[in-house]
Amino acid sequence: MFGGGAPVEVEVKFDSYQGRYARERPFHPTQLSKPISDGRLRVTFETTEAALEQMARWLMQYGEHARALRPAVLRKMMLKKLTATAALYCGYVETPDFHIKRNFDG
């Protein structure tokens, strides 16, 4: 993980599909895992503000099977990244000033 910045606690909830796999492997040395009765899994760990971009890229690999719960800045990063990703598949593009517009080039 990247160092620097203030320490932050990251909390992620995995759905029951990914939860069964996430139980088998640690993601971070400070990780605490809490199973939820329906098969979901809540994972928390400590990192730094500087590592949140890396955390967002890590979470992207789980798609709809993982949700960032905190910190709020990580949730906002995920929303921006996932909105831009969805736009690639539905005919819209993000402009340099972060607006979404229709892409007629297909």
Secondary structure, 3 states (H helix, E strand, C coil): CCCCCCEEEEEEEECHHHHHHHCCCCCCCCCEEEECCCCCEEEEEEEEHHHHHHHHHHHHCCHHHEEEEECHHHHHHHHHHHHHHHHHHCCEEECCCCCEEECCCC
